[in-house]
Amino acid sequence: MGIRSDLDSNFDYEIVDEFLDHYGMMVESMETIIIDLSKPQMYDRSVNELFRIFHNIKSASSYLKIEQMSKLSAFVEELLEQIRTNHKSVNDETVTWLLSISDMFAIWKDDLKLNNELTHVKYSLLKLPDLEK
């Protein structure tokens, strides 16, 4: 049984459908927001928006018991909180890492759409970028 079937059998269809709609919109917006982090005039808005996106995905996926997604979202949310608190900009390594994270969430979007099992997290995503470079 795929992830969508599992969700549909454990939760109200409307809740699952609403999650999928919002998740899709958030995943679609990630790449542009990540790239905007490199623009000084867009930095504050972008880092706050990314934090909100990952917080929302974490909360919803936790409620729906999508453990991989919840854990990766929490991991990214923690890094974004550190960036928001301690940094005025991000380096290329961080942008590249966040783009890879975005790719993982896009793969999961396809997994949900195709009713596949969720693709395993790439271990390279668990190595945090050096924020100081």
C-alpha positions as a Markdown table, in Angstrom:
| # | Residue | x | y | z |
|---|---|---|---|---|
| 1 | Met | 0.0 | 0.0 | 0.0 |
| 2 | Gly | 1.3 | 3.5 | -0.9 |
| 3 | Ile | 1.5 | 6.6 | 1.2 |
| 4 | Arg | -1.8 | 8.1 | -0.1 |
| 5 | Ser | -3.7 | 4.9 | 0.5 |
| 6 | Asp | -2.3 | 4.7 | 4.0 |
| 7 | Leu | -3.3 | 8.3 | 4.8 |
| 8 | Asp | -6.8 | 7.8 | 3.3 |
| 9 | Ser | -7.3 | 4.7 | 5.4 |
| 10 | Asn | -6.3 | 6.4 | 8.7 |
| 11 | Phe | -7.6 | 10.0 | 8.3 |
| 12 | Asp | -10.6 | 11.8 | 6.9 |
| 13 | Tyr | -10.4 | 12.3 | 3.2 |
| 14 | Glu | -10.9 | 16.1 | 3.5 |
| 15 | Ile | -7.9 | 16.4 | 5.9 |
| 16 | Val | -5.7 | 14.4 | 3.6 |
| 17 | Asp | -6.8 | 16.3 | 0.5 |
| 18 | Glu | -6.3 | 19.7 | 2.3 |
| 19 | Phe | -2.8 | 18.6 | 3.4 |
| 20 | Leu | -1.9 | 17.5 | -0.2 |
| 21 | Asp | -3.1 | 20.8 | -1.6 |
| 22 | His | -1.2 | 23.0 | 0.9 |
| 23 | Tyr | 1.9 | 20.7 | 0.7 |
| 24 | Gly | 2.0 | 21.0 | -3.0 |
| 25 | Met | 1.8 | 24.8 | -2.9 |
| 26 | Met | 4.6 | 25.0 | -0.3 |
| 27 | Val | 6.9 | 22.7 | -2.2 |
| 28 | Glu | 6.3 | 24.6 | -5.4 |
| 29 | Ser | 7.3 | 27.9 | -3.7 |
| 30 | Met | 10.4 | 26.6 | -1.9 |
| 31 | Glu | 13.0 | 26.9 | -4.7 |
| 32 | Thr | 12.2 | 30.5 | -5.5 |
| 33 | Ile | 12.3 | 31.5 | -1.8 |
| 34 | Ile | 15.6 | 29.7 | -1.3 |
| 35 | Ile | 17.1 | 31.5 | -4.3 |
| 36 | Asp | 15.8 | 34.8 | -2.9 |
| 37 | Leu | 17.8 | 34.2 | 0.3 |
| 38 | Ser | 20.9 | 35.2 | -1.7 |
| 39 | Lys | 19.3 | 38.7 | -2.4 |
| 40 | Pro | 20.1 | 41.0 | 0.5 |
| 41 | Gln | 16.8 | 42.9 | 0.0 |
| 42 | Met | 14.8 | 39.6 | 0.1 |
| 43 | Tyr | 16.8 | 37.8 | 2.9 |
| 44 | Asp | 14.6 | 38.6 | 5.9 |
| 45 | Arg | 11.4 | 37.9 | 4.2 |
| 46 | Ser | 12.7 | 34.7 | 2.6 |
| 47 | Val | 14.2 | 33.2 | 5.7 |
| 48 | Asn | 11.0 | 33.9 | 7.7 |
| 49 | Glu | 8.8 | 32.4 | 4.9 |
| 50 | Leu | 11.0 | 29.3 | 4.6 |
| 51 | Phe | 10.8 | 28.8 | 8.4 |
| 52 | Arg | 7.0 | 29.1 | 8.3 |
| 53 | Ile | 6.8 | 26.6 | 5.4 |
| 54 | Phe | 8.9 | 24.0 | 7.2 |
| 55 | His | 7.1 | 24.6 | 10.5 |
| 56 | Asn | 3.8 | 24.0 | 8.7 |
| 57 | Ile | 5.0 | 20.9 | 7.0 |
| 58 | Lys | 6.4 | 19.6 | 10.3 |
| 59 | Ser | 3.1 | 20.2 | 12.1 |
| 60 | Ala | 0.9 | 18.7 | 9.4 |
| 61 | Ser | 3.1 | 15.7 | 8.7 |
| 62 | Ser | 3.4 | 15.0 | 12.4 |
| 63 | Tyr | -0.3 | 15.0 | 12.8 |
| 64 | Leu | -0.7 | 12.7 | 9.8 |
| 65 | Lys | 2.1 | 10.5 | 11.2 |
| 66 | Ile | 4.4 | 10.9 | 8.2 |
| 67 | Glu | 7.5 | 10.3 | 10.3 |
| 68 | Gln | 10.2 | 10.9 | 7.6 |
| 69 | Met | 8.7 | 14.2 | 6.5 |
| 70 | Ser | 8.1 | 15.3 | 10.0 |
| 71 | Lys | 11.7 | 14.6 | 11.1 |
| 72 | Leu | 13.3 | 16.2 | 8.1 |
| 73 | Ser | 11.1 | 19.3 | 8.4 |
| 74 | Ala | 12.0 | 19.6 | 12.1 |
| 75 | Phe | 15.7 | 19.3 | 11.2 |
| 76 | Val | 15.5 | 22.0 | 8.6 |
| 77 | Glu | 13.3 | 24.2 | 10.9 |
| 78 | Glu | 16.0 | 24.1 | 13.5 |
| 79 | Leu | 18.7 | 25.2 | 11.1 |
| 80 | Leu | 16.5 | 28.0 | 9.8 |
| 81 | Glu | 15.9 | 29.2 | 13.3 |
| 82 | Gln | 19.6 | 29.3 | 13.9 |
| 83 | Ile | 20.0 | 31.2 | 10.6 |
| 84 | Arg | 17.2 | 33.7 | 11.5 |
| 85 | Thr | 18.7 | 34.3 | 15.0 |
| 86 | Asn | 22.4 | 34.4 | 14.3 |
| 87 | His | 23.0 | 35.4 | 10.7 |
| 88 | Lys | 22.4 | 38.3 | 8.3 |
| 89 | Ser | 22.9 | 36.3 | 5.1 |
| 90 | Val | 23.5 | 32.8 | 3.9 |
| 91 | Asn | 26.4 | 31.4 | 1.9 |
| 92 | Asp | 26.3 | 29.3 | -1.3 |
| 93 | Glu | 26.7 | 26.1 | 0.5 |
| 94 | Thr | 23.6 | 26.7 | 2.6 |
| 95 | Val | 21.6 | 27.7 | -0.5 |
| 96 | Thr | 22.7 | 24.5 | -2.3 |
| 97 | Trp | 21.8 | 22.4 | 0.7 |
| 98 | Leu | 18.4 | 24.0 | 1.0 |
| 99 | Leu | 17.8 | 23.4 | -2.7 |
| 100 | Ser | 18.6 | 19.7 | -2.2 |
| 101 | Ile | 16.2 | 19.7 | 0.7 |
| 102 | Ser | 13.6 | 21.2 | -1.6 |
| 103 | Asp | 14.3 | 18.4 | -4.1 |
| 104 | Met | 13.6 | 15.8 | -1.5 |
| 105 | Phe | 10.2 | 17.4 | -0.6 |
| 106 | Ala | 9.4 | 17.5 | -4.4 |
| 107 | Ile | 10.2 | 13.8 | -4.6 |
| 108 | Trp | 7.8 | 13.1 | -1.7 |
| 109 | Lys | 5.2 | 15.3 | -3.5 |
| 110 | Asp | 5.4 | 12.9 | -6.4 |
| 111 | Asp | 5.4 | 9.9 | -4.1 |
| 112 | Leu | 2.1 | 11.1 | -2.6 |
| 113 | Lys | 0.6 | 11.8 | -6.0 |
| 114 | Leu | 1.6 | 8.4 | -7.4 |
| 115 | Asn | 0.6 | 6.6 | -4.2 |
| 116 | Asn | 4.2 | 5.2 | -3.8 |
| 117 | Glu | 6.0 | 4.5 | -0.5 |
| 118 | Leu | 7.9 | 7.6 | 0.5 |
| 119 | Thr | 11.4 | 7.7 | -0.9 |
| 120 | His | 14.1 | 7.4 | 1.8 |
| 121 | Val | 15.9 | 10.5 | 2.8 |
| 122 | Lys | 19.3 | 10.9 | 1.2 |
| 123 | Tyr | 21.9 | 10.7 | 3.9 |
| 124 | Ser | 23.8 | 13.7 | 2.3 |
| 125 | Leu | 20.9 | 15.9 | 3.4 |
| 126 | Leu | 21.6 | 15.1 | 7.1 |
| 127 | Lys | 25.0 | 16.8 | 6.9 |
| 128 | Leu | 24.4 | 20.5 | 7.8 |
| 129 | Pro | 26.1 | 23.1 | 5.7 |
| 130 | Asp | 28.8 | 25.3 | 7.3 |
| 131 | Leu | 27.0 | 28.5 | 8.1 |
| 132 | Glu | 30.1 | 30.5 | 8.7 |
| 133 | Lys | 31.7 | 30.4 | 5.3 |
